[in-house]
Amino acid sequence: MEMDTPDEPAARRSDPRFRLERGLDILEAWSRTASQATRNAVYRVLFAVQDGSVFRRYETVDSYALPHEFSVHLHDDLVIGIRLADQSFAIGYIGPARQVPPAAAA
């Protein structure tokens, strides 16, 4: 039986690196019109943000004006705007790149 010890590397711990704190309303509104395959792709991105692997697995664009924000670019002109905090993150935008609001652009 494996025991979780304080010295165990973060990658082996079962607890997430970040937790989704805000933006579920954005996810819910967007998902009403999205296909199941597209929703699954977005969920995979959100899990990658949660475990910290998003920058290795996806094309991201940092915001120079807002250093804690970035965008993840998926297929079919789909963008997810993410805002990081200490141990949490928020969804700022999900939708087409051509419609990203200026405050959510990263």
MMTF fields as JSON, N, C-alpha, C and O atoms, coordinates in Angstrom:
{
  "mmtfVersion": "1.0.0",
  "mmtfProducer": "UNKNOWN",
  "numBonds": 423,
  "numAtoms": 424,
  "numGroups": 106,
  "numChains": 1,
  "numModels": 1,
  "chainsPerModel": [1],
  "groupsPerChain": [106],
  "chainIdList": ["A"],
  "bondAtomList": [4, 2, 8, 6, 12, 10, 16, 14, 20, 18, 24, 22, 28, 26, 32, 30, 36, 34, 40, 38, 44, 42, 48, 46, 52, 50, 56, 54, 60, 58, 64, 62, 68, 66, 72, 70, 76, 74, 80, 78, 84, 82, 88, 86, 92, 90, 96, 94, 100, 98, 104, 102, 108, 106, 112, 110, 116, 114, 120, 118, 124, 122, 128, 126, 132, 130, 136, 134, 140, 138, 144, 142, 148, 146, 152, 150, 156, 154, 160, 158, 164, 162, 168, 166, 172, 170, 176, 174, 180, 178, 184, 182, 188, 186, 192, 190, 196, 194, 200, 198, 204, 202, 208, 206, 212, 210, 216, 214, 220, 218, 224, 222, 228, 226, 232, 230, 236, 234, 240, 238, 244, 242, 248, 246, 252, 250, 256, 254, 260, 258, 264, 262, 268, 266, 272, 270, 276, 274, 280, 278, 284, 282, 288, 286, 292, 290, 296, 294, 300, 298, 304, 302, 308, 306, 312, 310, 316, 314, 320, 318, 324, 322, 328, 326, 332, 330, 336, 334, 340, 338, 344, 342, 348, 346, 352, 350, 356, 354, 360, 358, 364, 362, 368, 366, 372, 370, 376, 374, 380, 378, 384, 382, 388, 386, 392, 390, 396, 394, 400, 398, 404, 402, 408, 406, 412, 410, 416, 414, 420, 418],
  "bondOrderList": [1, 1, 1, 1, 1, 1, 1, 1, 1, 1, 1, 1, 1, 1, 1, 1, 1, 1, 1, 1, 1, 1, 1, 1, 1, 1, 1, 1, 1, 1, 1, 1, 1, 1, 1, 1, 1, 1, 1, 1, 1, 1, 1, 1, 1, 1, 1, 1, 1, 1, 1, 1, 1, 1, 1, 1, 1, 1, 1, 1, 1, 1, 1, 1, 1, 1, 1, 1, 1, 1, 1, 1, 1, 1, 1, 1, 1, 1, 1, 1, 1, 1, 1, 1, 1, 1, 1, 1, 1, 1, 1, 1, 1, 1, 1, 1, 1, 1, 1, 1, 1, 1, 1, 1, 1],
  "groupList": [{"groupName": "MET", "atomNameList": ["N", "CA", "C", "O"], "elementList": ["N", "C", "C", "O"], "formalChargeList": [0, 0, 0, 0], "bondAtomList": [1, 0, 2, 1, 3, 2], "bondOrderList": [1, 1, 2], "singleLetterCode": "M", "chemCompType": "L-PEPTIDE LINKING"}, {"groupName": "GLU", "atomNameList": ["N", "CA", "C", "O"], "elementList": ["N", "C", "C", "O"], "formalChargeList": [0, 0, 0, 0], "bondAtomList": [1, 0, 2, 1, 3, 2], "bondOrderList": [1, 1, 2], "singleLetterCode": "E", "chemCompType": "L-PEPTIDE LINKING"}, {"groupName": "ASP", "atomNameList": ["N", "CA", "C", "O"], "elementList": ["N", "C", "C", "O"], "formalChargeList": [0, 0, 0, 0], "bondAtomList": [1, 0, 2, 1, 3, 2], "bondOrderList": [1, 1, 2], "singleLetterCode": "D", "chemCompType": "L-PEPTIDE LINKING"}, {"groupName": "THR", "atomNameList": ["N", "CA", "C", "O"], "elementList": ["N", "C", "C", "O"], "formalChargeList": [0, 0, 0, 0], "bondAtomList": [1, 0, 2, 1, 3, 2], "bondOrderList": [1, 1, 2], "singleLetterCode": "T", "chemCompType": "L-PEPTIDE LINKING"}, {"groupName": "PRO", "atomNameList": ["N", "CA", "C", "O"], "elementList": ["N", "C", "C", "O"], "formalChargeList": [0, 0, 0, 0], "bondAtomList": [1, 0, 2, 1, 3, 2], "bondOrderList": [1, 1, 2], "singleLetterCode": "P", "chemCompType": "L-PEPTIDE LINKING"}, {"groupName": "ALA", "atomNameList": ["N", "CA", "C", "O"], "elementList": ["N", "C", "C", "O"], "formalChargeList": [0, 0, 0, 0], "bondAtomList": [1, 0, 2, 1, 3, 2], "bondOrderList": [1, 1, 2], "singleLetterCode": "A", "chemCompType": "L-PEPTIDE LINKING"}, {"groupName": "ARG", "atomNameList": ["N", "CA", "C", "O"], "elementList": ["N", "C", "C", "O"], "formalChargeList": [0, 0, 0, 0], "bondAtomList": [1, 0, 2, 1, 3, 2], "bondOrderList": [1, 1, 2], "singleLetterCode": "R", "chemCompType": "L-PEPTIDE LINKING"}, {"groupName": "SER", "atomNameList": ["N", "CA", "C", "O"], "elementList": ["N", "C", "C", "O"], "formalChargeList": [0, 0, 0, 0], "bondAtomList": [1, 0, 2, 1, 3, 2], "bondOrderList": [1, 1, 2], "singleLetterCode": "S", "chemCompType": "L-PEPTIDE LINKING"}, {"groupName": "PHE", "atomNameList": ["N", "CA", "C", "O"], "elementList": ["N", "C", "C", "O"], "formalChargeList": [0, 0, 0, 0], "bondAtomList": [1, 0, 2, 1, 3, 2], "bondOrderList": [1, 1, 2], "singleLetterCode": "F", "chemCompType": "L-PEPTIDE LINKING"}, {"groupName": "LEU", "atomNameList": ["N", "CA", "C", "O"], "elementList": ["N", "C", "C", "O"], "formalChargeList": [0, 0, 0, 0], "bondAtomList": [1, 0, 2, 1, 3, 2], "bondOrderList": [1, 1, 2], "singleLetterCode": "L", "chemCompType": "L-PEPTIDE LINKING"}, {"groupName": "GLY", "atomNameList": ["N", "CA", "C", "O"], "elementList": ["N", "C", "C", "O"], "formalChargeList": [0, 0, 0, 0], "bondAtomList": [1, 0, 2, 1, 3, 2], "bondOrderList": [1, 1, 2], "singleLetterCode": "G", "chemCompType": "PEPTIDE LINKING"}, {"groupName": "ILE", "atomNameList": ["N", "CA", "C", "O"], "elementList": ["N", "C", "C", "O"], "formalChargeList": [0, 0, 0, 0], "bondAtomList": [1, 0, 2, 1, 3, 2], "bondOrderList": [1, 1, 2], "singleLetterCode": "I", "chemCompType": "L-PEPTIDE LINKING"}, {"groupName": "TRP", "atomNameList": ["N", "CA", "C", "O"], "elementList": ["N", "C", "C", "O"], "formalChargeList": [0, 0, 0, 0], "bondAtomList": [1, 0, 2, 1, 3, 2], "bondOrderList": [1, 1, 2], "singleLetterCode": "W", "chemCompType": "L-PEPTIDE LINKING"}, {"groupName": "GLN", "atomNameList": ["N", "CA", "C", "O"], "elementList": ["N", "C", "C", "O"], "formalChargeList": [0, 0, 0, 0], "bondAtomList": [1, 0, 2, 1, 3, 2], "bondOrderList": [1, 1, 2], "singleLetterCode": "Q", "chemCompType": "L-PEPTIDE LINKING"}, {"groupName": "ASN", "atomNameList": ["N", "CA", "C", "O"], "elementList": ["N", "C", "C", "O"], "formalChargeList": [0, 0, 0, 0], "bondAtomList": [1, 0, 2, 1, 3, 2], "bondOrderList": [1, 1, 2], "singleLetterCode": "N", "chemCompType": "L-PEPTIDE LINKING"}, {"groupName": "VAL", "atomNameList": ["N", "CA", "C", "O"], "elementList": ["N", "C", "C", "O"], "formalChargeList": [0, 0, 0, 0], "bondAtomList": [1, 0, 2, 1, 3, 2], "bondOrderList": [1, 1, 2], "singleLetterCode": "V", "chemCompType": "L-PEPTIDE LINKING"}, {"groupName": "TYR", "atomNameList": ["N", "CA", "C", "O"], "elementList": ["N", "C", "C", "O"], "formalChargeList": [0, 0, 0, 0], "bondAtomList": [1, 0, 2, 1, 3, 2], "bondOrderList": [1, 1, 2], "singleLetterCode": "Y", "chemCompType": "L-PEPTIDE LINKING"}, {"groupName": "HIS", "atomNameList": ["N", "CA", "C", "O"], "elementList": ["N", "C", "C", "O"], "formalChargeList": [0, 0, 0, 0], "bondAtomList": [1, 0, 2, 1, 3, 2], "bondOrderList": [1, 1, 2], "singleLetterCode": "H", "chemCompType": "L-PEPTIDE LINKING"}],
  "groupTypeList": [0, 1, 0, 2, 3, 4, 2, 1, 4, 5, 5, 6, 6, 7, 2, 4, 6, 8, 6, 9, 1, 6, 10, 9, 2, 11, 9, 1, 5, 12, 7, 6, 3, 5, 7, 13, 5, 3, 6, 14, 5, 15, 16, 6, 15, 9, 8, 5, 15, 13, 2, 10, 7, 15, 8, 6, 6, 16, 1, 3, 15, 2, 7, 16, 5, 9, 4, 17, 1, 8, 7, 15, 17, 9, 17, 2, 2, 9, 15, 11, 10, 11, 6, 9, 5, 2, 13, 7, 8, 5, 11, 10, 16, 11, 10, 4, 5, 6, 13, 15, 4, 4, 5, 5, 5, 5],
  "groupIdList": [1, 2, 3, 4, 5, 6, 7, 8, 9, 10, 11, 12, 13, 14, 15, 16, 17, 18, 19, 20, 21, 22, 23, 24, 25, 26, 27, 28, 29, 30, 31, 32, 33, 34, 35, 36, 37, 38, 39, 40, 41, 42, 43, 44, 45, 46, 47, 48, 49, 50, 51, 52, 53, 54, 55, 56, 57, 58, 59, 60, 61, 62, 63, 64, 65, 66, 67, 68, 69, 70, 71, 72, 73, 74, 75, 76, 77, 78, 79, 80, 81, 82, 83, 84, 85, 86, 87, 88, 89, 90, 91, 92, 93, 94, 95, 96, 97, 98, 99, 100, 101, 102, 103, 104, 105, 106],
  "secStructList": [7, 7, 7, 7, 7, 6, 6, 1, 7, 4, 4, 4, 7, 1, 1, 7, 1, 1, 3, 3, 3, 3, 7, 2, 2, 2, 2, 2, 2, 2, 2, 6, 1, 1, 7, 2, 2, 2, 2, 2, 2, 2, 2, 2, 2, 2, 2, 2, 2, 2, 2, 6, 7, 2, 2, 2, 2, 1, 3, 3, 3, 3, 7, 1, 1, 1, 6, 6, 3, 3, 3, 3, 3, 3, 6, 6, 6, 3, 3, 3, 3, 3, 3, 3, 7, 1, 1, 3, 3, 3, 3, 3, 3, 3, 3, 3, 4, 4, 4, 7, 7, 6, 6, 6, 7, 7],
  "xCoordList": [0.829, 0.0, 0.874, 1.761, 0.632, 1.402, 0.825, -0.39, 1.7, 1.276, 1.665, 2.748, 0.809, 1.09, 1.904, 1.419, 3.13, 3.99, 4.2, 4.074, 4.521, 4.741, 5.894, 5.916, 6.865, 8.017, 7.76, 8.632, 6.614, 6.278, 6.148, 5.553, 6.696, 6.592, 5.136, 4.264, 4.883, 3.514, 2.87, 1.658, 3.633, 3.067, 2.478, 1.618, 2.916, 2.408, 1.259, 0.587, 1.01, -0.098, -1.411, -1.474, -2.461, -3.762, -4.536, -5.492, -4.135, -4.853, -4.439, -3.274, -5.378, -5.078, -4.17, -4.121, -3.462, -2.586, -3.397, -3.113, -4.411, -5.301, -6.739, -7.034, -7.63, -9.052, -9.81, -9.445, -10.858, -11.708, -12.537, -13.323, -12.359, -13.058, -14.205, -15.253, -14.014, -15.056, -15.146, -14.198, -16.303, -16.486, -17.361, -17.534, -17.918, -18.815, -20.032, -20.562, -20.48, -21.61, -21.238, -22.073, -20.009, -19.538, -19.493, -19.934, -18.963, -18.899, -20.293, -20.531, -21.205, -22.572, -23.275, -23.913, -23.164, -23.812, -23.226, -23.971, -21.912, -21.279, -21.646, -21.888, -21.691, -21.899, -23.294, -23.503, -24.241, -25.614, -25.664, -26.519, -24.757, -24.793, -23.612, -23.506, -22.732, -21.553, -21.836, -22.675, -21.126, -21.252, -20.566, -19.756, -20.897, -20.283, -18.777, -18.035, -18.303, -16.866, -16.151, -15.063, -16.75, -16.141, -16.163, -15.193, -17.258, -17.307, -16.214, -15.552, -16.021, -14.985, -13.6, -12.763, -13.355, -12.064, -11.844, -10.742, -12.881, -12.775, -12.544, -11.726, -13.245, -13.053, -11.617, -11.035, -11.04, -9.648, -8.71, -7.756, -8.979, -8.162, -8.292, -7.291, -9.51, -9.715, -9.015, -8.465, -9.031, -8.298, -6.793, -6.073, -6.31, -4.887, -4.496, -3.39, -5.393, -5.126, -5.062, -4.172, -5.996, -6.069, -4.791, -4.289, -4.262, -3.072, -1.761, -0.685, -1.844, -0.637, 0.027, 1.096, -0.554, 0.077, -0.373, 0.055, -1.217, -1.795, -0.725, -0.89, 0.365, 1.386, 2.229, 2.837, 2.271, 2.987, 2.107, 2.618, 0.804, -0.09, -0.828, -1.304, -0.934, -1.767, -1.045, -0.104, -1.51, -1.019, -1.641, -2.863, -0.802, -1.283, -0.669, 0.414, -1.383, -0.895, -1.025, -2.117, 0.101, 0.104, -0.398, -0.266, -0.966, -1.361, -0.214, 0.198, 0.299, 1.385, 0.863, 1.57, -0.356, -0.939, -1.378, -1.304, -1.832, -2.321, -1.56, -1.975, -0.455, 0.435, -0.162, 0.414, -1.274, -1.893, -2.973, -3.72, -3.062, -4.076, -3.414, -2.351, -4.067, -3.609, -4.8, -5.867, -4.597, -5.628, -5.121, -3.933, -6.028, -5.729, -6.48, -7.695, -5.754, -6.365, -6.59, -5.653, -7.848, -8.23, -8.627, -8.446, -9.158, -9.596, -10.801, -11.455, -11.08, -12.275, -12.396, -13.488, -11.261, -11.287, -11.88, -12.589, -11.603, -12.126, -11.036, -9.924, -11.369, -10.422, -11.028, -12.225, -10.179, -10.579, -9.676, -8.455, -10.267, -9.511, -9.463, -10.499, -8.259, -8.046, -7.329, -6.423, -7.751, -7.133, -6.63, -7.427, -5.336, -4.768, -4.694, -4.459, -4.896, -4.699, -3.741, -3.092, -3.641, -2.683, -2.84, -1.942, -3.94, -4.192, -5.497, -6.09, -5.944, -7.211, -7.109, -6.137, -8.137, -8.215, -9.662, -10.584, -9.841, -11.18, -11.249, -10.26, -12.426, -12.69, -13.176, -14.146, -12.517, -12.92, -13.693, -14.478, -13.476, -14.111, -14.0, -12.989, -15.031, -14.99, -15.752, -16.91, -15.129, -15.809, -14.845, -13.653, -15.356, -14.528, -13.502, -13.78, -12.323, -11.258, -11.683, -11.298, -12.452, -12.863, -13.826, -14.072, -14.39, -15.341, -14.824, -15.597, -13.53, -12.986, -13.143, -12.671, -13.806, -13.927, -12.563, -11.735, -12.297, -10.965, -10.497, -9.308, -11.374, -10.965, -10.568, -9.803, -11.064, -10.749, -9.626, -9.144, -9.194, -8.136, -6.832, -6.474, -6.141, -4.858, -3.779, -2.616],
  "yCoordList": [-1.18, 0.0, 1.245, 1.38, 2.164, 3.395, 4.45, 4.624, 5.137, 6.223, 7.545, 7.664, 8.524, 9.863, 10.59, 10.829, 10.937, 11.618, 13.06, 13.385, 13.935, 15.344, 15.539, 16.525, 14.611, 14.748, 14.184, 14.281, 13.609, 13.03, 14.123, 15.164, 13.915, 14.941, 15.27, 14.404, 16.531, 16.997, 16.202, 15.987, 15.768, 15.038, 13.694, 13.159, 13.149, 11.847, 11.968, 10.973, 13.13, 13.313, 13.274, 13.625, 12.85, 12.752, 14.065, 14.245, 14.983, 16.244, 17.155, 17.158, 17.919, 18.758, 19.926, 20.363, 20.408, 21.551, 22.841, 23.681, 22.993, 24.156, 23.666, 22.557, 24.477, 24.122, 25.209, 26.383, 24.811, 25.752, 26.51, 25.919, 27.819, 28.631, 29.444, 29.588, 29.974, 30.802, 30.482, 29.989, 30.774, 30.616, 29.451, 29.193, 28.74, 27.634, 28.131, 27.413, 29.344, 29.91, 30.109, 29.904, 30.502, 30.657, 29.301, 29.161, 28.302, 26.94, 26.403, 25.815, 26.601, 26.105, 26.776, 26.097, 28.089, 28.806, 28.374, 28.166, 28.235, 27.835, 26.395, 26.096, 25.509, 24.09, 23.77, 22.707, 24.671, 24.417, 24.229, 23.5, 24.878, 24.811, 24.038, 23.912, 23.526, 22.819, 21.332, 20.756, 20.728, 19.284, 18.553, 19.135, 17.287, 16.494, 16.41, 16.509, 16.231, 16.136, 17.431, 17.394, 18.565, 19.85, 20.075, 20.581, 19.705, 19.812, 18.953, 19.39, 17.741, 16.86, 17.48, 17.37, 18.134, 18.793, 19.909, 20.061, 20.687, 21.77, 21.196, 21.723, 20.13, 19.506, 19.0, 19.117, 18.441, 17.983, 19.153, 19.018, 20.299, 21.49, 21.903, 22.202, 21.92, 22.331, 21.377, 21.821, 20.083, 19.138, 19.377, 19.221, 19.756, 20.057, 21.318, 21.396, 22.302, 23.476, 23.04, 23.457, 22.212, 21.749, 21.029, 21.258, 20.166, 19.409, 20.08, 19.562, 21.238, 21.993, 21.6, 22.127, 20.697, 20.242, 21.019, 20.701, 22.018, 22.722, 23.336, 23.34, 23.851, 24.517, 23.527, 23.902, 22.282, 21.25, 20.594, 20.103, 20.58, 19.81, 20.628, 20.066, 21.941, 22.761, 24.024, 24.484, 24.568, 25.858, 26.94, 27.078, 27.696, 28.762, 30.09, 30.134, 31.168, 32.517, 33.297, 33.435, 33.805, 34.588, 36.0, 36.527, 36.593, 37.99, 38.823, 38.628, 39.745, 40.601, 41.662, 42.069, 42.109, 43.138, 42.565, 43.245, 41.321, 40.668, 39.35, 38.329, 39.357, 38.192, 36.91, 35.841, 36.971, 35.759, 35.206, 34.308, 35.731, 35.268, 34.702, 35.154, 33.708, 33.128, 32.533, 32.329, 32.258, 31.633, 30.291, 30.127, 29.337, 28.032, 27.961, 28.154, 27.684, 27.622, 26.168, 25.373, 25.839, 24.49, 24.482, 25.474, 23.381, 23.222, 24.105, 24.639, 24.249, 24.957, 26.373, 26.829, 27.055, 28.444, 28.593, 29.562, 27.66, 27.689, 28.138, 27.61, 29.121, 29.682, 29.594, 29.806, 29.278, 29.282, 30.276, 30.123, 31.291, 32.265, 31.83, 31.544, 31.778, 31.287, 32.358, 33.035, 32.489, 33.401, 32.573, 31.892, 32.611, 31.86, 32.713, 33.919, 32.08, 32.702, 31.8, 30.943, 31.972, 31.192, 29.689, 29.047, 29.134, 27.701, 27.442, 26.372, 28.413, 28.268, 28.901, 29.586, 28.656, 29.298, 29.608, 29.069, 30.493, 30.893, 30.832, 31.07, 30.512, 30.563, 31.97, 32.429, 32.656, 34.011, 34.07, 34.993, 33.077, 33.09, 31.707, 31.025, 31.298, 30.109, 30.475, 30.885, 30.337, 30.633, 30.878, 30.593, 31.405, 31.668, 32.764, 33.733, 32.609, 33.601, 34.967, 35.989, 35.003, 36.293, 37.057, 38.235, 36.429, 37.105, 37.298, 37.645, 37.081, 37.242, 38.699, 39.602, 38.934, 40.314, 40.849, 40.075, 42.138, 42.691, 42.377, 42.124, 42.383, 42.101, 40.643, 40.331, 39.745, 38.317, 37.901, 36.772, 38.787, 38.443, 38.249, 39.037, 37.2, 36.935, 36.821, 36.598],
  "zCoordList": [0.0, 0.0, 0.0, 0.844, -0.947, -1.021, -0.097, -0.008, 0.576, 1.452, 0.821, 0.248, 0.917, 0.424, 1.49, 2.596, 1.155, 2.114, 1.697, 0.516, 2.647, 2.292, 1.326, 0.59, 1.309, 0.417, -0.972, -1.836, -1.211, -2.499, -3.544, -3.266, -4.752, -5.8, -6.117, -6.045, -6.47, -6.749, -7.876, -7.852, -8.846, -9.984, -9.565, -10.264, -8.456, -8.017, -7.044, -6.773, -6.515, -5.584, -6.323, -7.501, -5.647, -6.3, -6.25, -7.004, -5.373, -5.285, -6.447, -6.845, -6.989, -8.135, -7.764, -6.614, -8.759, -8.563, -8.442, -7.589, -9.304, -9.29, -9.239, -9.686, -8.702, -8.712, -9.463, -9.411, -10.152, -10.876, -9.86, -9.12, -9.827, -8.832, -9.426, -8.796, -10.63, -11.258, -12.742, -13.353, -13.297, -14.73, -15.129, -16.32, -14.164, -14.518, -15.284, -16.132, -15.0, -15.744, -17.212, -18.093, -17.482, -18.87, -19.55, -20.691, -18.858, -19.397, -19.682, -20.737, -18.754, -18.921, -20.104, -20.908, -20.215, -21.324, -22.665, -23.622, -22.748, -23.995, -24.356, -25.526, -23.373, -23.658, -24.191, -24.775, -23.998, -24.497, -26.008, -26.511, -26.739, -28.199, -28.788, -30.008, -27.944, -28.44, -28.616, -27.923, -29.549, -29.746, -28.593, -27.871, -28.431, -27.367, -27.557, -26.579, -28.782, -29.04, -28.663, -28.089, -28.979, -28.632, -27.13, -26.565, -26.475, -25.007, -24.372, -23.431, -24.88, -24.354, -24.512, -23.616, -25.655, -25.884, -24.868, -24.342, -24.591, -23.604, -22.214, -21.46, -21.862, -20.55, -20.4, -19.321, -21.466, -21.41, -21.132, -20.365, -21.751, -21.492, -20.027, -19.375, -19.512, -18.119, -17.147, -16.14, -17.436, -16.598, -16.701, -15.714, -17.892, -18.064, -17.292, -16.758, -17.228, -16.397, -14.939, -14.196, -14.54, -13.151, -12.73, -11.63, -13.588, -13.184, -13.581, -13.282, -14.257, -14.596, -15.895, -16.204, -16.675, -17.92, -19.156, -20.266, -18.988, -20.134, -21.04, -22.259, -20.473, -21.278, -22.075, -23.077, -21.647, -22.392, -23.451, -24.458, -23.239, -24.099, -25.149, -26.136, -24.962, -25.851, -26.286, -25.639, -27.397, -27.867, -26.986, -26.929, -26.31, -25.437, -25.862, -26.445, -25.557, -25.824, -24.525, -23.975, -24.043, -22.804, -23.064, -24.168, -22.051, -22.098, -21.54, -20.396, -22.338, -21.857, -20.902, -19.98, -21.11, -20.247, -18.902, -17.879, -18.907, -17.684, -17.513, -18.061, -16.763, -16.719, -16.165, -16.37, -15.483, -14.934, -15.855, -15.465, -17.066, -18.012, -19.262, -19.686, -19.833, -21.092, -21.818, -21.239, -23.096, -23.918, -24.409, -24.689, -24.512, -25.083, -26.404, -26.446, -27.482, -28.808, -29.196, -29.263, -29.449, -29.852, -31.326, -32.031, -31.772, -33.149, -33.479, -32.583, -34.746, -35.225, -34.656, -34.319, -34.557, -34.112, -32.715, -32.446, -31.838, -30.478, -29.508, -29.521, -28.663, -27.698, -26.3, -26.11, -25.332, -23.922, -23.204, -23.211, -22.587, -21.811, -20.356, -19.755, -19.787, -18.426, -17.601, -18.085, -16.369, -15.4, -14.221, -13.576, -13.922, -12.807, -11.554, -11.624, -10.411, -9.101, -8.327, -8.927, -7.028, -6.229, -6.442, -6.987, -6.03, -6.181, -6.919, -6.781, -7.7, -8.41, -9.791, -10.111, -10.602, -11.905, -12.224, -11.613, -13.2, -13.625, -15.143, -15.837, -15.638, -17.07, -17.365, -16.762, -18.283, -18.645, -19.941, -20.157, -20.821, -22.136, -22.756, -22.591, -23.464, -24.319, -25.582, -25.506, -26.727, -27.972, -29.114, -28.999, -30.216, -31.398, -31.146, -30.439, -31.722, -31.551, -32.074, -31.506, -33.12, -33.709, -32.836, -33.093, -31.799, -30.922, -29.504, -28.611, -29.28, -27.934, -27.51, -28.202, -26.37, -25.884, -25.467, -24.987, -25.631, -25.318, -23.908, -23.712, -22.922, -21.541, -21.359, -20.446, -22.2, -22.076, -23.002, -22.912, -23.895, -24.843, -24.091, -23.215, -24.446, -23.803, -24.848, -24.512]
}
